[in-house]
Each structure stands twice: as C-alpha cells, then as structure tokens.
C-alpha cells in the first residue's frame, strides 16, 4: 500500500515539473517568435580605397644578366723555338699593358738569318754600283761610235738601251730591292722571337714555362680585354618598342648595371651596344648587349669581374602618360576593383603596356580620381554595395543606429536570422505582458 502511494506522489511531481518547464519555455521563447522584427539595412562590405590620377612616367626597363668578356684571345707564338725567358708579371690575374714582354724565344737562328740577309743586301748594292759604272762607260762608247763608225747615223731606242746596258742595270736594281725585302723579313722574324701583349688585358691562364719548345700552334695562355666588358640582358619582345632597334635609338638610352660586392651595392654606367639578331631558344626573349667601360676602374676595390651577376636598368628616351598602380591591386585577369560614386563595386578591365616588378602603368580602364579598392573581396560582384572605411555613414545607416539596430554581417554585409531577433528596447512584444 505504501509503495503504491509513493509511486503516485512521484508521478504527480513529474507532471508538475513538465508543466512548469512548458510555462518557462513559452515565456522566454514564445514571445520572441511573435516579437516584432526590426528592419534590416545592408551597410555594405567594409573596404579601403585609394584614389589615383594620371601622370607622366619615365619608362625604366629592368632585367638581369651575366658579365662576359668583350674580347678573349689565346696567345700564340709567331715564331718557333725554345722559351728562354718568361716575364714575372705573366701570371693569372695580372693586368698587362699593350707591348709588355711576356716571353722570349731563342734568337740564334733568327739572328743568323738576319745577318745573312744583310750580307746579301750589301753584295747586291755593290753589284748595282758596278753596273752603273759599266753603263756610263757604255754610253761614252756609244757617243764615240756615232761620230766615227756610224757617221752620224741614228740608232733605234732599243739598240741604244742595249748598248748602254739598261737591262743589266734594272736587274741589279731589282736584286737590291729583293735583298732589302729579305732583310726586312729576317728582322720581323727576329722581332717575333719576343712575345708581347697585343692590347691591355687581364691574364686568365698560362700554359708555358722557361725551356718549353713552342710553335705557331702552341697556346701560350688566355687573356681577356680589361678596357670593356659586355652584359647580355633579356627583355620581353613587347618592351622593344620602348628601346627601339637602331643604333640611333640605342645612343639615347640611359643604361646602368648594379651588383653587390663586399656588402655594398655598386652601380656603373653602361651603354646599349646592340640587339642580337635572334631570340632565346627557351624563353623566346630578345637579348640586348650592354657595354661597360673600364670595369676595373673606380671604385678599384669593387671591380666588375667576368661572370658577375648584375641587375640592369634601361631608361627609355620616351615617357608614358598613365596611372601608376601597385601590382597588389591588380586582380586575376588584369582587372581592378573600383568603388564608384554610389559606393558600388565596379570590376574593370585595364590595359597595362608597361610593367615593373612592383607597379603596373594603366593607360585604359581607369580615369583620374577613380577610387581603387585595395581590400581583397571574397565574392566580387558588379554592383555590390561597399562601405569605405573612414567615410561618414549614410542617412539610412544613421537611422539604423538611432533605432539601436545592429548591422547585418553575412557575406553581403547581412547578419543571418538565428532563431529570431530580440525586440528593440522600449517596444512591447506582441501578445506579451508589458515590460
């Protein structure tokens, strides 16, 4: 009996708890479902903007390249023989001047040939003097013959030349000239036994030492000119319009190269030398050759060495009227986001004939005073409402603030409804008791 009574009491208490729970639920949630919903206003996506205007900009083309030697020579001997002397200045890295002696070849054979040629010349000159004397004697005999034997009879010019020994005289004179040439050739061969620098250069390698036998095919060493170096830089074919393709245009381009050495950046003046007649096989880029004079000059502690990687700048002789825009503000497809006068998003295509690593230069698609959106928008759609950071809110936004409403915050600037909104303060929910 007591157990049945206890069961009835527990059931009654359970029913009371459920009833009280229903009342609380209706109190706190039922009123909100019937409460007056506040009017929602789309304030737009909050963005940052920057206004731009057209200006005159200088065209500066940038590229990179590697320093090459303007002239490279494998030194060879013009004479055959054994090396008897090697200059102590002839070593890798040394700077030699034109005419500096770098080695000597044994001269005994060449000295003998020169002496022999001089002796032959002396003999030919002596023979010429004798022949001239014979000619004068023959001419005197001819005059005597004309008075006595010929009785004044005239001889032909050919007969007179034979009597005066003119052919013999010409032969003796030719022999002298030939002997002089032999002396000159022997002297040249003798001088070639002394090997000299052909121009100012830096020694790269040496392949000889004292006692070696060399001939015309022997490579004595390698030198590169130190008065000038070349730099080949690659440019897109579309940029050639700014540099031109003629020597007259090249002379108007202000060029320079810079490189890092010893923790500092060195810049040297350059000039455009030429444009190669073919494009690169891989990148299909046009190659421009720059010349840098006196690469080992000031600053002497930072020379421009062969093989150095340099950054080249070419300032074109023409200018461009355009809007300079950072690359970060250009969207995919060469487009920009613009906030118009109605605070609406406009997606515009732009034309950029010139670009650098940091900026693009817009000639079409933007006008003076256009406000470019710098904020990344997740879902850009033409006509989407924007709210510029720092600008005074519109009248609708101020009215919403006075009513105590919050801005909606979904992807379009709206906040989604999550189970009903709270009634604004001072308002009575429909069907509920006064607050």
Secondary structure, 3 states (H helix, E strand, C coil): CHHHHHHHHHHHHHHHHHHHHHHHHHHHHHHHHHCCCCCCCCCCEEECEEECCCEEEEEEEEEEEEEEECCEEEEECCCCEEEEEECCCCCCCCEECCCCEEEEECCHHHHHHHHHHHHHHHHHHHHHHHHHHHHHHHHHHHHHHHHCCCCCCCCCHHHHHHHCCHHHHHHHHHHHHHHHHHHHHHHHHHHCCEEECCCCEEEEEECCCCCCEECCCCEEEEEEECCEEEEEEEECHHHHHHHCCCHHHHCCCEEEEEEEECCEEEEEEEEEEEECCCCCCCCCCEEEEEEEECCCCCCHHHCCCCCCEEEEEEEEEEEEEEEEEEHHHCECCCEEEEECCCCEEEEEECECCEECCCEEEECECCCCCCEEECCCCCCCCCCCEEEECCCCCCHHHHHHHHCCCCCCCCCCCCCCCCCCCCCCCCCCCCCCCCC
